[in-house]
Amino acid sequence: MEQRVAEPVESPIAAPPSAARSNAATILFVIMVAGLVVAPFVTYPLFLMQVMCFALFACAFNLLIGYVGLLSFGHALYFGWGSYLSAYAAKAWGLTPELAILAGTATAALLGLLAGSLAIRRQGIYFAMITLALAQMMFFFALQAKFTGGEDGIQAVPRGHLFGLIDLKNEMAMYVVVLVIFLAGFLSIYRIVHSPFGEVLKAIRENEQRAISLGYKTDRYKLVAFVLSATLAGAAGATKAIVLQLASLTDVNWPMSGEVVLMTLVGGLGTIFGPIVGSFVILVMQYKLAALGEWVLVIQGVIFVACVLLFRRGVIGELAHKLRIRL
């Protein structure tokens, strides 16, 4: 008798094909870009620029924790010092805004290389504590250094003329520049995550020992990811300094590191769009509840606890889970 082999039945809960994931990401990206193009005609451009700066910061942080599994408690180090050097380069050295932002970004990259070389030697809570210690050390340096302005910070930073031609005092011109920087950073992260390099990072996150057994030098991959994350965080800080015309101790202090953790977790850890949503939620909340003073921190804490209990994957993470897609 002829035996027939049963054909495998595709599970209805199986992971969707990569094409479906790509289409979902493309649709969301188009919606995001369209919203950002229309938004300055509806609300304050300055607020939107601030949101984009912090969204890029959160995306950079998410690259490290969401795709490598490394929790940094000191990412304000790169955001803050990128802000300081950008502001100082524009005000004291008279550099054009694009060169000032590049100076801040390069500074963050160098600090990321130095800090990462030390931090990746440890794992887990030890890694987190090393990053926090290094960040606090640089915070006290910023407090004492003369060129940072101490508690006053660097104020009245000139926006200047982009490439010596475009006056960035014009809000819409400044908005377009920030939008381009944000989208460039976001697409860079998207490309990193969906490249062979990104797949190795995910493998390290899931099982580092197995990745080592396959011949990957995981410390090198972690260091590169750390430097990339620090560089993009520095770009966000450098851009913010030009936008708000201010670099202060708030940018480099430890609460800023905690805030970016909150943004990432609220939006969705390990999702490409989650940190953007989380940044928007947190900044809108701060803006709307500013009249309550220090109670804003209490309300943020309550919302954070609620998200952990009710939306354990974050806003975008839960949405992706319900729709069975990856975002």
Buried (B, 14 or more C-beta within 10 A) or exposed (E): EEEEEEEEEEEEEEEEEEEEBEEBBEEBBEEBEEEBEEBBEEEEBBBBBBBBBBBBBBBBBBBBBBBBBBBBBBBBBBBBBBBBBBBBBBBEEEBBBBBBBBBBBBBBBBBBBEBBEEBBEEEEEEBBBBBBBBBBEBBEEBEEEEEBBEEEBBEEBBBBBBEEEBEBEEBEBBBBBBBEBBBEBBEBBBEBBBEEBBEBBBBBBEEBEEBEEEEBEBBEBBBBBBBBBBBBBBBBBBBBBBBBBBBBBBBBBBEBBBBBBBBBBBBBBBBBBBBBBBBBBBBEBBEEBEEEEEEBBEEBEEBBEEBEEEBEBBBBBBBBBEEEBBB
